């Protein structure tokens, strides 16, 4: 389930089916945060080749 961080310091897990409605209803209470990536970004060419490989199957 996605986690929404609120400005009062609480974290709320919201079911994916209700996420859009929850975000619209509580947009003033939500604290935008940036999560650090765990790994390196993948090479764009490698991703394009990967997609081509899957589409040929």
N, C-alpha and C positions, 0 to 999 in steps of 0.2 A: 504494500500500500504506500502511496506517496505521503510524504511528511510535509506539513505546512508549519513554518515557524512564525509565531505571532510576536508582535511588538512588546507584549507584556512578559516575554521570555518563555512562554509555554510552547510546546510542540504538539501538533495534532495530526494523527494519521487519518486520512480521508479515503474512503472507498473510491476506486477509479470511476465508478459509475456516477458518483455525486460530486466529483472534483470540480468540474466546470461551474456548477451552481454554487458550490461552497466558495470558490474563488471570487465570483461576482458579488455574492452577498457579504463577504468579509474583506473586501479589497482594502479598506481603510485600516484594518487590524493586522494585516500581513506584513512581516518584515522581510524584505528581499535580501537574500544572502548569496554569496558566490562560493561555490564548493570547489576546492582545488582538485584538479585532475589527478588520478592515481598513476597514470602512465603517460607515455609520450603520445602525441598525435600520430596517427598513421599516415603514411605517405599517400597522397591523393592518387598517384599513378597506380600504386599497389591496390588501392580500393577499387579503382576502375577495372583493373585486370581481374580482380576477384569477382566483380559483378558480371563481367563477360564470361568468366569460367562457369558461374552458376547458370547464366542464361543459356549456355550452349548445351546443358544437360537435358 
